[in-house]
Every structure is written in C-alpha cells, then in structure tokens.
C-alpha cells in the first residue's frame, strides 16, 4: 500500500499565511474581531504544482491552527467556501456564522 506524501506546510506568522516549504503555494489570512476570527482571504497554488492537492493541505493546516486556538473561520476565499468546505464538511463547525456568535457569547 502506497503512503501518501503529505507536503510540509509551515505557518508564516509574519506574512499571515500558511505555505509550502518552498513558499510557492500558500493560503493567506487576516485576523479580525480582536483576533477571534481567521479570515481566509486567498489560496494560491502555481500552475506548476497544480493537481497535487496542495490547496486542500493548506486549508487543513489553517483549519487545524484555528481549531487549536479556538478561532472561527471566515471563508472569504472562493476555494475555501466553494470547494474545500463542501468536500470536507467535518470542518464546517469552525466557520463563523451568526449562530456561532450567539453561542460563543452565551458561554
């Protein structure tokens, strides 16, 4: 059975993104609402690296980071909202909604 070669994704806090080790593919974010929301604003994978699943790996890294820090995700990037989340519904609980705002304020 072949093992999946999972690319190493690193958090580049200074540039507000998660990226591949070669810095070529990345997902950018902006922190909002006093640092409680992570707005995923752009995913970029160069055409030379297309089809490798890098965008999905970048999203997973961002969602894992947000989950470990109790951030909500705002999926501004169309790849995140239209492709990643429909394919990976287990992450939807992190997505900011008005309902999640109400729930967090009642805790």
SEFI-9159 format. One record per atom (N, C-alpha, C, O): atom name; x, z, y. Coordinates in Angstrom, 2 decimals, m for minus. Layout:
<tidrens>
+-------+---------+---------+---------+
: atome :       x :       z :       y :
+-------+---------+---------+---------+
:    CA :       X :       Z :       Y :
...
+-------+---------+---------+---------+
</tidrens>
This chain:
<tidrens>
+-------+---------+---------+---------+
: atome :       x :       z :       y :
+-------+---------+---------+---------+
:     N :    0.85 :    0.00 :   m1.19 :
:    CA :    0.00 :    0.00 :    0.00 :
:     C :    0.89 :    0.00 :    1.24 :
:     O :    1.80 :    0.82 :    1.35 :
:     N :    0.63 :   m0.88 :    2.15 :
:    CA :    1.45 :   m1.01 :    3.36 :
:     C :    1.09 :    0.09 :    4.36 :
:     O :   m0.08 :    0.42 :    4.55 :
:     N :    2.10 :    0.63 :    4.98 :
:    CA :    1.85 :    1.62 :    6.02 :
:     C :    1.77 :    0.92 :    7.37 :
:     O :    2.52 :   m0.02 :    7.65 :
:     N :    0.86 :    1.40 :    8.17 :
:    CA :    0.67 :    0.81 :    9.49 :
:     C :    1.84 :    1.19 :   10.39 :
:     O :    2.24 :    2.36 :   10.43 :
:     N :    2.40 :    0.23 :   11.08 :
:    CA :    3.45 :    0.51 :   12.05 :
:     C :    2.79 :    0.87 :   13.37 :
:     O :    2.43 :   m0.01 :   14.15 :
:     N :    2.64 :    2.14 :   13.60 :
:    CA :    1.99 :    2.62 :   14.82 :
:     C :    3.03 :    2.60 :   15.94 :
:     O :    4.09 :    3.21 :   15.81 :
:     N :    2.72 :    1.92 :   17.03 :
:    CA :    3.69 :    1.88 :   18.14 :
:     C :    3.78 :    3.25 :   18.82 :
:     O :    2.82 :    4.01 :   18.85 :
:     N :    4.95 :    3.54 :   19.34 :
:    CA :    5.11 :    4.79 :   20.07 :
:     C :    4.58 :    4.59 :   21.48 :
:     O :    5.01 :    3.69 :   22.21 :
:     N :    3.64 :    5.44 :   21.84 :
:    CA :    3.04 :    5.42 :   23.18 :
:     C :    3.54 :    6.66 :   23.91 :
:     O :    3.47 :    7.77 :   23.37 :
:     N :    4.03 :    6.48 :   25.12 :
:    CA :    4.55 :    7.61 :   25.90 :
:     C :    3.72 :    7.82 :   27.17 :
:     O :    3.19 :    6.88 :   27.75 :
:     N :    3.64 :    9.08 :   27.57 :
:    CA :    2.93 :    9.43 :   28.79 :
:     C :    3.92 :    9.35 :   29.94 :
:     O :    4.92 :   10.06 :   29.94 :
:     N :    3.64 :    8.50 :   30.90 :
:    CA :    4.46 :    8.37 :   32.10 :
:     C :    3.66 :    9.01 :   33.24 :
:     O :    2.94 :    8.33 :   33.97 :
:     N :    3.81 :   10.31 :   33.35 :
:    CA :    3.01 :   11.06 :   34.32 :
:     C :    3.25 :   10.58 :   35.75 :
:     O :    2.31 :   10.50 :   36.54 :
:     N :    4.50 :   10.26 :   36.08 :
:    CA :    4.82 :    9.82 :   37.43 :
:     C :    4.14 :    8.52 :   37.84 :
:     O :    3.82 :    8.32 :   39.01 :
:     N :    3.93 :    7.64 :   36.86 :
:    CA :    3.27 :    6.36 :   37.16 :
:     C :    1.79 :    6.39 :   36.78 :
:     O :    1.11 :    5.37 :   36.90 :
:     N :    1.29 :    7.51 :   36.35 :
:    CA :   m0.12 :    7.69 :   35.99 :
:     C :   m0.56 :    6.68 :   34.93 :
:     O :   m1.55 :    5.96 :   35.10 :
:     N :    0.20 :    6.66 :   33.83 :
:    CA :   m0.19 :    5.75 :   32.76 :
:     C :    0.42 :    6.17 :   31.43 :
:     O :    1.37 :    6.95 :   31.36 :
:     N :   m0.16 :    5.61 :   30.39 :
:    CA :    0.39 :    5.71 :   29.04 :
:     C :    0.92 :    4.31 :   28.75 :
:     O :    0.28 :    3.32 :   29.07 :
:     N :    2.10 :    4.25 :   28.14 :
:    CA :    2.73 :    2.95 :   27.97 :
:     C :    3.53 :    2.88 :   26.68 :
:     O :    3.87 :    3.89 :   26.08 :
:     N :    3.82 :    1.65 :   26.27 :
:    CA :    4.70 :    1.45 :   25.13 :
:     C :    6.12 :    1.81 :   25.57 :
:     O :    6.40 :    1.86 :   26.77 :
:     N :    6.99 :    2.07 :   24.62 :
:    CA :    8.36 :    2.47 :   24.95 :
:     C :    9.08 :    1.46 :   25.83 :
:     O :    9.93 :    1.83 :   26.64 :
:     N :    8.74 :    0.17 :   25.67 :
:    CA :    9.39 :   m0.87 :   26.49 :
:     C :    8.73 :   m1.04 :   27.86 :
:     O :    9.14 :   m1.89 :   28.64 :
:     N :    7.71 :   m0.24 :   28.14 :
:    CA :    6.99 :   m0.23 :   29.43 :
:     C :    6.19 :   m1.51 :   29.70 :
:     O :    5.71 :   m1.71 :   30.81 :
:     N :    6.05 :   m2.38 :   28.72 :
:    CA :    5.36 :   m3.66 :   28.94 :
:     C :    3.84 :   m3.57 :   28.83 :
:     O :    3.13 :   m4.26 :   29.57 :
:     N :    3.34 :   m2.75 :   27.94 :
:    CA :    1.89 :   m2.59 :   27.77 :
:     C :    1.53 :   m1.18 :   28.24 :
:     O :    2.27 :   m0.23 :   27.99 :
:     N :    0.39 :   m1.05 :   28.92 :
:    CA :    0.04 :    0.26 :   29.47 :
:     C :   m1.45 :    0.37 :   29.77 :
:     O :   m2.17 :   m0.62 :   29.85 :
:     N :   m1.88 :    1.63 :   29.92 :
:    CA :   m3.21 :    1.92 :   30.43 :
:     C :   m3.00 :    2.87 :   31.61 :
:     O :   m2.36 :    3.91 :   31.49 :
:     N :   m3.54 :    2.48 :   32.76 :
:    CA :   m3.39 :    3.27 :   33.98 :
:     C :   m4.60 :    4.17 :   34.18 :
:     O :   m5.72 :    3.82 :   33.80 :
:     N :   m4.36 :    5.31 :   34.78 :
:    CA :   m5.46 :    6.23 :   35.08 :
:     C :   m5.28 :    6.83 :   36.47 :
:     O :   m4.20 :    6.80 :   37.05 :
:     N :   m6.38 :    7.36 :   36.98 :
:    CA :   m6.38 :    8.13 :   38.22 :
:     C :   m7.09 :    9.44 :   37.92 :
:     O :   m8.15 :    9.45 :   37.29 :
:     N :   m6.52 :   10.53 :   38.36 :
:    CA :   m7.19 :   11.82 :   38.19 :
:     C :   m8.16 :   12.00 :   39.35 :
:     O :   m7.83 :   11.71 :   40.50 :
:     N :   m9.35 :   12.48 :   39.02 :
:    CA :  m10.40 :   12.65 :   40.03 :
:     C :  m11.05 :   14.02 :   39.87 :
:     O :  m10.83 :   14.72 :   38.88 :
:     N :  m11.85 :   14.37 :   40.83 :
:    CA :  m12.63 :   15.60 :   40.82 :
:     C :  m11.73 :   16.82 :   40.57 :
:     O :  m11.95 :   17.59 :   39.63 :
:     N :  m10.72 :   16.97 :   41.40 :
:    CA :   m9.77 :   18.09 :   41.29 :
:     C :   m9.10 :   18.15 :   39.92 :
:     O :   m8.84 :   19.24 :   39.40 :
:     N :   m8.82 :   16.99 :   39.35 :
:    CA :   m8.09 :   16.94 :   38.09 :
:     C :   m8.91 :   17.20 :   36.84 :
:     O :   m8.34 :   17.51 :   35.80 :
:     N :  m10.23 :   17.08 :   36.93 :
:    CA :  m11.05 :   17.30 :   35.73 :
:     C :  m11.49 :   16.00 :   35.07 :
:     O :  m11.93 :   16.01 :   33.92 :
:     N :  m11.39 :   14.88 :   35.78 :
:    CA :  m11.75 :   13.58 :   35.22 :
:     C :  m10.52 :   12.69 :   35.19 :
:     O :   m9.73 :   12.67 :   36.13 :
:     N :  m10.37 :   11.97 :   34.10 :
:    CA :   m9.31 :   10.98 :   33.98 :
:     C :  m10.02 :    9.62 :   34.01 :
:     O :  m10.67 :    9.23 :   33.05 :
:     N :   m9.88 :    8.92 :   35.11 :
:    CA :  m10.49 :    7.60 :   35.28 :
:     C :   m9.52 :    6.55 :   34.74 :
:     O :   m8.47 :    6.30 :   35.34 :
:     N :   m9.88 :    5.92 :   33.62 :
:    CA :   m9.05 :    4.87 :   33.03 :
:     C :   m9.37 :    3.58 :   33.76 :
:     O :  m10.44 :    2.99 :   33.55 :
:     N :   m8.46 :    3.13 :   34.61 :
:    CA :   m8.76 :    2.04 :   35.52 :
:     C :   m8.26 :    0.67 :   35.08 :
:     O :   m8.82 :   m0.35 :   35.49 :
:     N :   m7.21 :    0.62 :   34.24 :
:    CA :   m6.70 :   m0.70 :   33.88 :
:     C :   m5.89 :   m0.62 :   32.59 :
:     O :   m5.07 :    0.28 :   32.40 :
:     N :   m6.14 :   m1.57 :   31.72 :
:    CA :   m5.35 :   m1.72 :   30.50 :
:     C :   m4.65 :   m3.07 :   30.58 :
:     O :   m5.28 :   m4.08 :   30.91 :
:     N :   m3.36 :   m3.08 :   30.29 :
:    CA :   m2.61 :   m4.33 :   30.34 :
:     C :   m1.72 :   m4.46 :   29.10 :
:     O :   m0.95 :   m3.57 :   28.76 :
:     N :   m1.87 :   m5.61 :   28.43 :
:    CA :   m1.00 :   m5.97 :   27.31 :
:     C :   m0.56 :   m7.41 :   27.57 :
:     O :   m1.40 :   m8.29 :   27.71 :
:     N :    0.76 :   m7.65 :   27.64 :
:    CA :    1.21 :   m9.02 :   27.89 :
:     C :    0.82 :   m9.94 :   26.73 :
:     O :    0.70 :   m9.49 :   25.59 :
:     N :    0.60 :  m11.21 :   27.04 :
:    CA :    0.17 :  m12.15 :   26.01 :
:     C :    1.16 :  m12.21 :   24.85 :
:     O :    0.75 :  m12.48 :   23.72 :
:     N :    2.43 :  m11.96 :   25.11 :
:    CA :    3.43 :  m11.99 :   24.03 :
:     C :    3.22 :  m10.88 :   23.02 :
:     O :    3.76 :  m10.93 :   21.91 :
:     N :    2.43 :   m9.86 :   23.38 :
:    CA :    2.16 :   m8.74 :   22.48 :
:     C :    0.69 :   m8.66 :   22.09 :
:     O :    0.25 :   m7.66 :   21.52 :
:     N :   m0.06 :   m9.70 :   22.41 :
:    CA :   m1.48 :   m9.72 :   22.08 :
:     C :   m1.72 :   m9.72 :   20.58 :
:     O :   m0.89 :  m10.19 :   19.81 :
:     N :   m2.86 :   m9.17 :   20.18 :
:    CA :   m3.24 :   m9.18 :   18.78 :
:     C :   m2.60 :   m8.11 :   17.93 :
:     O :   m2.79 :   m8.09 :   16.72 :
:     N :   m1.84 :   m7.20 :   18.54 :
:    CA :   m1.16 :   m6.14 :   17.79 :
:     C :   m1.92 :   m4.82 :   17.81 :
:     O :   m1.50 :   m3.85 :   17.19 :
:     N :   m3.04 :   m4.80 :   18.52 :
:    CA :   m3.81 :   m3.57 :   18.61 :
:     C :   m3.27 :   m2.58 :   19.63 :
:     O :   m3.64 :   m1.41 :   19.62 :
:     N :   m2.38 :   m3.05 :   20.51 :
:    CA :   m1.77 :   m2.13 :   21.47 :
:     C :   m2.78 :   m1.51 :   22.43 :
:     O :   m2.67 :   m0.32 :   22.75 :
:     N :   m3.73 :   m2.28 :   22.88 :
:    CA :   m4.72 :   m1.74 :   23.83 :
:     C :   m5.47 :   m0.57 :   23.20 :
:     O :   m5.72 :    0.44 :   23.86 :
:     N :   m5.82 :   m0.70 :   21.95 :
:    CA :   m6.51 :    0.38 :   21.25 :
:     C :   m5.60 :    1.61 :   21.11 :
:     O :   m6.05 :    2.73 :   21.33 :
:     N :   m4.34 :    1.41 :   20.75 :
:    CA :   m3.40 :    2.53 :   20.64 :
:     C :   m3.21 :    3.23 :   21.99 :
:     O :   m3.10 :    4.45 :   22.04 :
:     N :   m3.18 :    2.46 :   23.07 :
:    CA :   m3.07 :    3.04 :   24.41 :
:     C :   m4.29 :    3.90 :   24.73 :
:     O :   m4.17 :    5.00 :   25.27 :
:     N :   m5.46 :    3.38 :   24.39 :
:    CA :   m6.69 :    4.14 :   24.63 :
:     C :   m6.70 :    5.44 :   23.84 :
:     O :   m7.04 :    6.50 :   24.38 :
:     N :   m6.32 :    5.37 :   22.57 :
:    CA :   m6.29 :    6.58 :   21.75 :
:     C :   m5.36 :    7.62 :   22.37 :
:     O :   m5.71 :    8.80 :   22.42 :
:     N :   m4.20 :    7.20 :   22.83 :
:    CA :   m3.27 :    8.14 :   23.46 :
:     C :   m3.90 :    8.80 :   24.68 :
:     O :   m3.77 :   10.01 :   24.88 :
:     N :   m4.58 :    8.01 :   25.51 :
:    CA :   m5.22 :    8.55 :   26.71 :
:     C :   m6.35 :    9.50 :   26.34 :
:     O :   m6.49 :   10.57 :   26.93 :
:     N :   m7.17 :    9.12 :   25.36 :
:    CA :   m8.29 :    9.97 :   24.95 :
:     C :   m7.78 :   11.26 :   24.30 :
:     O :   m8.35 :   12.33 :   24.52 :
:     N :   m6.73 :   11.18 :   23.50 :
:    CA :   m6.16 :   12.39 :   22.89 :
:     C :   m5.61 :   13.32 :   23.97 :
:     O :   m5.79 :   14.54 :   23.89 :
:     N :   m4.95 :   12.75 :   24.96 :
:    CA :   m4.42 :   13.53 :   26.08 :
:     C :   m5.57 :   14.23 :   26.82 :
:     O :   m5.49 :   15.42 :   27.10 :
:     N :   m6.61 :   13.48 :   27.13 :
:    CA :   m7.76 :   14.05 :   27.84 :
:     C :   m8.42 :   15.15 :   27.01 :
:     O :   m8.77 :   16.21 :   27.53 :
:     N :   m8.57 :   14.90 :   25.74 :
:    CA :   m9.20 :   15.89 :   24.86 :
:     C :   m8.40 :   17.18 :   24.81 :
:     O :   m8.98 :   18.27 :   24.87 :
:     N :   m7.09 :   17.08 :   24.71 :
:    CA :   m6.25 :   18.27 :   24.61 :
:     C :   m6.23 :   19.08 :   25.90 :
:     O :   m5.85 :   20.25 :   25.90 :
:     N :   m6.63 :   18.46 :   27.00 :
:    CA :   m6.64 :   19.15 :   28.30 :
:     C :   m8.06 :   19.36 :   28.85 :
:     O :   m8.23 :   19.75 :   30.01 :
:     N :   m9.05 :   19.10 :   28.03 :
:    CA :  m10.46 :   19.27 :   28.41 :
:     C :  m10.87 :   18.44 :   29.62 :
:     O :  m11.68 :   18.88 :   30.43 :
:     N :  m10.29 :   17.25 :   29.74 :
:    CA :  m10.70 :   16.31 :   30.80 :
:     C :  m11.85 :   15.47 :   30.29 :
:     O :  m11.98 :   15.23 :   29.09 :
:     N :  m12.68 :   15.02 :   31.21 :
:    CA :  m13.67 :   13.99 :   30.90 :
:     C :  m13.05 :   12.65 :   31.23 :
:     O :  m12.18 :   12.56 :   32.10 :
:     N :  m13.49 :   11.61 :   30.55 :
:    CA :  m13.00 :   10.25 :   30.79 :
:     C :  m14.03 :    9.47 :   31.58 :
:     O :  m15.23 :    9.53 :   31.28 :
:     N :  m13.58 :    8.76 :   32.58 :
:    CA :  m14.41 :    7.80 :   33.30 :
:     C :  m13.86 :    6.43 :   32.89 :
:     O :  m12.74 :    6.08 :   33.27 :
:     N :  m14.62 :    5.64 :   32.13 :
:    CA :  m14.11 :    4.37 :   31.61 :
:     C :  m14.32 :    3.20 :   32.57 :
:     O :  m15.11 :    2.30 :   32.28 :
:     N :  m13.63 :    3.20 :   33.70 :
:    CA :  m13.75 :    2.12 :   34.68 :
:     C :  m13.24 :    0.80 :   34.12 :
:     O :  m13.82 :   m0.25 :   34.38 :
:     N :  m12.16 :    0.84 :   33.37 :
:    CA :  m11.58 :   m0.38 :   32.78 :
:     C :  m12.57 :   m1.02 :   31.82 :
:     O :  m13.14 :   m0.35 :   30.96 :
:     N :  m12.78 :   m2.32 :   31.97 :
:    CA :  m13.75 :   m3.02 :   31.11 :
:     C :  m13.35 :   m3.00 :   29.64 :
:     O :  m14.22 :   m2.98 :   28.77 :
:     N :  m12.05 :   m3.02 :   29.34 :
:    CA :  m11.65 :   m2.96 :   27.93 :
:     C :  m12.10 :   m1.63 :   27.32 :
:     O :  m12.61 :   m1.60 :   26.20 :
:     N :  m11.92 :   m0.54 :   28.05 :
:    CA :  m12.30 :    0.77 :   27.54 :
:     C :  m13.80 :    0.84 :   27.33 :
:     O :  m14.26 :    1.26 :   26.26 :
:     N :  m14.58 :    0.44 :   28.34 :
:    CA :  m16.03 :    0.60 :   28.27 :
:     C :  m16.72 :   m0.43 :   27.37 :
:     O :  m17.71 :   m0.12 :   26.71 :
:     N :  m16.20 :   m1.66 :   27.35 :
:    CA :  m16.90 :   m2.72 :   26.62 :
:     C :  m16.34 :   m3.02 :   25.24 :
:     O :  m17.03 :   m3.61 :   24.41 :
:     N :  m15.11 :   m2.62 :   24.97 :
:    CA :  m14.50 :   m2.93 :   23.67 :
:     C :  m14.11 :   m1.66 :   22.91 :
:     O :  m14.58 :   m1.45 :   21.79 :
:     N :  m13.27 :   m0.83 :   23.51 :
:    CA :  m12.77 :    0.34 :   22.79 :
:     C :  m13.88 :    1.32 :   22.40 :
:     O :  m14.00 :    1.68 :   21.23 :
:     N :  m14.70 :    1.74 :   23.36 :
:    CA :  m15.73 :    2.74 :   23.05 :
:     C :  m16.78 :    2.24 :   22.06 :
:     O :  m17.16 :    2.99 :   21.16 :
:     N :  m17.28 :    0.99 :   22.18 :
:    CA :  m18.22 :    0.52 :   21.15 :
:     C :  m17.60 :    0.48 :   19.75 :
:     O :  m18.30 :    0.70 :   18.75 :
:     N :  m16.31 :    0.20 :   19.67 :
:    CA :  m15.63 :    0.16 :   18.37 :
:     C :  m15.22 :    1.54 :   17.87 :
:     O :  m14.96 :    1.72 :   16.68 :
:     N :  m15.16 :    2.51 :   18.77 :
:    CA :  m14.69 :    3.86 :   18.44 :
:     C :  m15.64 :    4.91 :   19.00 :
:     O :  m15.26 :    5.69 :   19.88 :
:     N :  m16.87 :    4.95 :   18.51 :
:    CA :  m17.88 :    5.85 :   19.08 :
:     C :  m17.54 :    7.34 :   18.96 :
:     O :  m18.14 :    8.16 :   19.65 :
:     N :  m16.60 :    7.69 :   18.11 :
:    CA :  m16.23 :    9.11 :   17.98 :
:     C :  m15.61 :    9.68 :   19.26 :
:     O :  m15.54 :   10.89 :   19.42 :
:     N :  m15.15 :    8.81 :   20.15 :
:    CA :  m14.56 :    9.27 :   21.42 :
:     C :  m15.59 :    9.40 :   22.54 :
:     O :  m15.26 :    9.91 :   23.61 :
:     N :  m16.81 :    8.95 :   22.33 :
:    CA :  m17.80 :    8.93 :   23.41 :
:     C :  m18.12 :   10.31 :   23.97 :
:     O :  m18.57 :   10.43 :   25.11 :
:     N :  m17.89 :   11.36 :   23.18 :
:    CA :  m18.19 :   12.71 :   23.67 :
:     C :  m17.31 :   13.10 :   24.86 :
:     O :  m17.64 :   14.04 :   25.59 :
:     N :  m16.21 :   12.40 :   25.07 :
:    CA :  m15.34 :   12.70 :   26.22 :
:     C :  m15.73 :   11.95 :   27.49 :
:     O :  m15.24 :   12.27 :   28.58 :
:     N :  m16.61 :   10.98 :   27.36 :
:    CA :  m16.98 :   10.15 :   28.52 :
:     C :  m17.85 :   10.95 :   29.47 :
:     O :  m18.83 :   11.58 :   29.08 :
:     N :  m17.47 :   10.89 :   30.74 :
:    CA :  m18.22 :   11.59 :   31.78 :
:     C :  m19.60 :   10.98 :   31.96 :
:     O :  m19.75 :    9.76 :   32.08 :
:     N :  m20.60 :   11.84 :   31.96 :
:    CA :  m21.97 :   11.44 :   32.28 :
:     C :  m22.56 :   12.55 :   33.14 :
:     O :  m21.97 :   13.63 :   33.26 :
:     N :  m23.69 :   12.29 :   33.73 :
:    CA :  m24.36 :   13.35 :   34.50 :
:     C :  m24.70 :   14.52 :   33.58 :
:     O :  m24.64 :   15.68 :   34.01 :
:     N :  m25.05 :   14.23 :   32.32 :
:    CA :  m25.38 :   15.29 :   31.37 :
:     C :  m24.15 :   16.17 :   31.10 :
:     O :  m24.27 :   17.39 :   31.02 :
:     N :  m22.97 :   15.54 :   30.95 :
:    CA :  m21.77 :   16.35 :   30.69 :
:     C :  m21.44 :   17.21 :   31.90 :
:     O :  m20.92 :   18.32 :   31.75 :
:     N :  m21.73 :   16.72 :   33.08 :
:    CA :  m21.51 :   17.50 :   34.30 :
:     C :  m22.38 :   18.76 :   34.29 :
:     O :  m21.93 :   19.85 :   34.63 :
:     N :  m23.62 :   18.58 :   33.90 :
:    CA :  m24.56 :   19.72 :   33.84 :
:     C :  m24.11 :   20.71 :   32.77 :
:     O :  m24.10 :   21.92 :   33.00 :
:     N :  m23.72 :   20.19 :   31.61 :
:    CA :  m23.28 :   21.06 :   30.52 :
:     C :  m22.04 :   21.86 :   30.92 :
:     O :  m21.98 :   23.06 :   30.66 :
:     N :  m21.06 :   21.22 :   31.52 :
:    CA :  m19.82 :   21.91 :   31.89 :
:     C :  m20.10 :   22.97 :   32.96 :
:     O :  m19.46 :   24.02 :   32.96 :
:     N :  m21.03 :   22.70 :   33.87 :
:    CA :  m21.30 :   23.68 :   34.93 :
:     C :  m22.09 :   24.87 :   34.41 :
:     O :  m22.11 :   25.92 :   35.04 :
:     N :  m22.76 :   24.72 :   33.25 :
:    CA :  m23.53 :   25.84 :   32.71 :
:     C :  m22.72 :   26.71 :   31.77 :
:     O :  m23.20 :   27.73 :   31.29 :
:     N :  m21.47 :   26.31 :   31.50 :
:    CA :  m20.63 :   27.10 :   30.57 :
:     C :  m19.92 :   28.22 :   31.31 :
:     O :  m19.17 :   28.98 :   30.71 :
+-------+---------+---------+---------+
</tidrens>
